[in-house]
Amino acid sequence: MVVLVSICAVGVWVGLNRFAEYAEQLKNLAVTDPAEAAAAAAQLARTLAILNGLVLGSLTIVIIWQGWSGWRAESMPPPGSWILEGQRTWTGEPAVRIAKFRIVVGALLGVLTAASSSILWSLGERVVDAAAKGA
């Protein structure tokens, strides 16, 4: 678990550094060619919307699938899951309640995924529209 968290932390750190470099390039481009900078920013917002949808959508599917499997088997974690030594497992009605809760959490995450991706996509559209009005 520590290794996975470390890999994620390094990935986020590298990604944020790249994003800062890209933002600096956009600032320099905005001075010389504002329309091109707006198009690049819109493309970035659209790319982030797609990545957001893919990552969070995948996580949503995994959460709902695990909840559904646990509900059908009346066991949490569901059969076939990795179980760490000392990890508690539930069976019967408590497992079904946990599984239903996971399905609801997954559905909420799915709604948030769709909303956030839609907002990011429309942000890209608004940047293009604002650049067109300013030109």
N, C-alpha and C positions, 0 to 999 in steps of 0.2 A: 504494500500500500504506500509506503514511504517513497519507493522508487517511482511509482505512478504519479504521485503528487509532485515529486521533484521534476519529472519529465514535463508535466503540465506547467509547472512554474517556469521552467526554462523556456518552454514554447511560448508562453504568454510574454515573458520578458523580451525574447527575440522579436516577437510580433509587434510589441509596443515600440521597440526601437526602430523597426522598419517603418511603422506607421508614422513615427515622429520625423524620420527622414523624408518620407513621402509628403507629409504636411509642409515641411520646409521647402521642398521642390515646388509644391503647389503655390506657396506664397511667392516664390521667385517668379513662377510662371504667370501669376496674377498681375504682376507689375508690367510684364511685357505683353502678354496676350490674355486678357480677362476671359474671353469667350472660350479659349482652349482650356484654361484653368477650370472654368465652370463645367465643361464637358468631362474633364478628368475627375472632378469631384463627384459628378453625377454617376459616372461609371464606377467609382469607388463605393458609393452608397448602394448601387444596384448589386455589386459584387458582395458587399457585406450582407445585404438582404438575402441573397441566395445562400451564402455560407451559413447565416443564422438559421435559415429554414432547414438546411440539410442537417446541421449538427443537432439542433434542438428537436427537429422532427424525428431523427433517428433515436434520440434519447426518449422521446415520447413513445415511440413504438416499442422500445425495449421495456419501459416501465409498464405499459399496458399489457404487453405480452406476458411478462412475468406475473403480473396480477391475475391475468386470465388463467394462466397455467396453475397458479396456486389455488384459485377458486375451484377449478375443475377437479384438482387432486385433493382438495381440502387439506393442504399442507403448505406451510410457509417456512422457509423457502421451498419452492416447488421441487419435485424430484428431478434430479439431474443438475441441480445448481451446485456451485462450489460452496462447501460448508467449511468454515474455519474451526479449528479445534476449540471446543468450549462454546461455540455459537449455539444459541437457543433456537429450537425449532418448535413451531406451533402446529397443532393438528385440530381438526374439527371446526367448531364454530368460531373460535378466536382466529384461526387461520383464514377463514372465509371473510371475517370482518377486515383483517389486514389486507387481504387481496382486493376487496372492494374499495378500500381506501386508496390502494395503489392505482387502481383503475381510474378513480376520480382525480387523483393527483396527476396522472398521465393525461387525462382529458383536459384538465386545466392548463397543463403545460402545452398541450397542443393548441389550445385557443390563444395562449400568450405567444406561441411561436408564430401563428398565422398573423396575429395583430402586429407583432414587432417587425416581421418581415414586410408586411404591407406598409407600415409606417416608414421603414427604411427605403422601400422602393418609391413611395410617393415623395420622400425627401429628395431623391435623385431627380424626379420629375420637376419638383418645385425649383431646384437649382437651375435646371435647364431653362425653365420658363422665366425665372428672374434674370438670367443672363441674356435671354432674348429680348426682354423688355428694356434692359439697360443698354443694349447695343444699338 
